[in-house]
Amino acid sequence: MAVPPTRTLRLITGVLLLLAGFASIVFPFLSAAAVTVTFGAVAVVAGVTQLLRLGGAPDLKGKIFRGLTALLYLLGGLFVLFFPLDSTFSLTLFVGALLVVEGVTELAAAAAASGPARNLVLLDGVITCLLGGMVLVEWPSDTLWVIGTFFGVALLFSSFRMFASAPEGEAA
């Protein structure tokens, strides 16, 4: 996660991440439902956008591809919106993989960084990888609570890192 350039923005971002993290941990079912429904809504919007771009395709193959893509987004998004509980199972598997990938990128950032928050970036990466691995190992039995709880923990660690970070050239 990029660090905002000013101390005030870092504090505001850190506080918002902290509040979102606590809310996700306290209300994991609501948080999981919100993430799932948001994912479905974004997919529907992407499908509509692809339909609107259909006329801009240069040839018939492009129009067919955009039309199929729009159909896929729309059907997938509508399925998620109409069946959020069923969709949460798939989304939980996706979240596990996403957390592992995010953790690996944080570890790479820690390896490339040199600064006072490097150890926090490293800790953030390790924790995020562990959370993702735990989701993948316990799936599907952990579906109903894992998204909200684990993202809450990841948000908390990101907020702590935000409080301790400073852009290069500025003291923390």
C-alpha positions in Angstrom: 0.0 0.0 0.0 1.4 3.4 -1.0 2.1 5.8 1.8 0.3 9.2 1.5 2.8 12.1 1.1 1.9 14.2 4.2 1.7 13.3 7.8 -1.9 14.5 8.0 -3.0 12.2 5.2 -1.1 9.3 6.7 -2.9 9.8 10.1 -6.3 10.1 8.4 -5.6 7.0 6.3 -4.3 5.1 9.3 -7.4 6.0 11.4 -9.8 5.0 8.6 -8.0 1.7 8.1 -8.0 1.1 11.9 -11.8 1.8 12.1 -12.5 -0.4 9.1 -10.4 -3.2 10.5 -12.2 -3.1 13.9 -15.6 -3.0 12.2 -14.7 -6.0 9.9 -13.6 -8.0 12.9 -16.6 -7.2 15.1 -19.1 -7.8 12.3 -17.5 -10.5 10.0 -20.8 -11.7 8.5 -21.9 -8.2 7.5 -18.4 -7.4 6.2 -18.3 -10.6 4.1 -21.8 -9.9 2.8 -20.8 -6.3 1.9 -17.7 -7.5 0.1 -19.6 -10.1 -1.8 -22.4 -7.7 -2.9 -19.9 -5.0 -3.8 -18.0 -7.5 -6.0 -21.3 -8.4 -7.7 -22.3 -4.8 -8.3 -18.8 -4.0 -9.7 -19.2 -7.0 -12.1 -22.6 -5.8 -13.3 -21.2 -2.2 -13.9 -18.3 -3.8 -15.8 -20.8 -5.7 -17.9 -22.8 -2.6 -18.7 -19.6 -0.8 -19.6 -18.6 -3.5 -22.0 -22.0 -3.3 -23.6 -21.7 0.5 -24.0 -18.3 0.0 -25.6 -19.7 -2.6 -28.1 -20.1 -0.1 -30.8 -16.5 1.0 -30.6 -15.1 -2.3 -31.6 -13.4 -2.1 -35.0 -14.7 -5.4 -36.5 -17.2 -8.2 -35.9 -14.7 -10.3 -33.9 -14.2 -7.4 -31.5 -17.9 -6.9 -31.1 -18.4 -10.6 -30.5 -15.6 -10.6 -27.9 -16.9 -7.5 -26.1 -20.5 -8.9 -26.2 -19.4 -12.2 -24.7 -17.3 -10.4 -22.1 -20.3 -8.2 -21.2 -22.5 -11.2 -20.9 -20.0 -13.0 -18.6 -19.7 -10.0 -16.4 -23.5 -9.4 -16.2 -24.4 -13.0 -15.6 -21.6 -13.4 -13.0 -22.5 -10.2 -11.2 -26.2 -10.9 -11.2 -25.6 -14.4 -9.8 -23.5 -12.9 -7.0 -26.2 -10.3 -6.3 -29.0 -12.8 -6.3 -27.2 -15.6 -4.5 -24.7 -13.8 -2.1 -24.3 -16.7 0.3 -23.4 -19.2 -2.4 -21.1 -16.6 -4.0 -19.3 -16.1 -0.7 -17.9 -19.6 -0.9 -16.2 -18.9 -4.2 -15.2 -15.4 -3.1 -13.6 -16.9 0.1 -11.4 -19.1 -2.1 -10.5 -16.0 -4.2 -9.7 -14.0 -1.1 -7.3 -16.7 0.2 -5.4 -16.6 -3.1 -5.5 -12.8 -3.1 -4.1 -12.5 0.4 -1.3 -14.8 -0.5 -0.5 -12.7 -3.6 -0.7 -9.5 -1.6 1.5 -10.9 1.1 4.1 -11.9 -1.4 4.1 -8.4 -2.9 4.5 -6.9 0.5 7.5 -9.2 1.1 9.0 -8.1 -2.2 8.4 -4.5 -1.2 10.1 -5.1 2.1 13.1 -6.7 0.4 13.4 -3.6 -1.9 12.8 -1.0 0.8 15.2 0.7 3.1 13.6 2.8 5.8 12.2 2.9 9.3 9.0 1.0 8.3 10.8 -1.8 6.5 10.3 -4.3 9.3 6.6 -3.4 9.5 6.2 -4.0 5.7 7.9 -7.4 6.2 5.6 -8.2 9.1 2.6 -7.1 7.1 3.7 -9.4 4.3 4.3 -12.4 6.5 0.9 -12.0 8.3 -1.0 -11.5 5.1 0.6 -14.6 3.6 -0.2 -16.6 6.7 -3.8 -15.4 6.6 -4.2 -16.4 3.0 -2.7 -19.8 3.6 -5.1 -20.4 6.5 -8.1 -19.5 4.3 -7.0 -21.9 1.6 -6.3 -24.7 4.0 -9.6 -24.4 5.8 -11.9 -23.7 2.8 -14.9 -24.1 2.6 -15.6 -24.6 6.3 -14.4 -21.1 7.1 -16.5 -19.3 4.5 -19.0 -17.5 6.7 -16.6 -15.6 8.8 -13.2 -15.5 7.2 -13.5 -12.7 4.7 -14.5 -10.1 7.3 -12.2 -11.3 10.0 -9.1 -11.7 7.9 -9.5 -8.5 6.0 -10.1 -6.8 9.3 -6.8 -8.1 10.6 -5.0 -7.1 7.3 -6.5 -3.6 7.6 -5.3 -3.3 11.2 -1.8 -4.2 10.2 -1.9 -1.8 7.3 -3.1 1.0 9.6 -0.2 0.3 12.1 2.2 0.5 9.1 0.6 3.8 8.0 1.1 5.3 11.4 4.8 4.4 11.4 5.6 5.1 7.7 7.0 8.2 6.1 7.8 8.7 2.4 11.4 8.6 1.5 13.3 11.8 2.4 10.9 12.6 5.3 11.4 11.6 8.9 8.6 9.5 10.4 
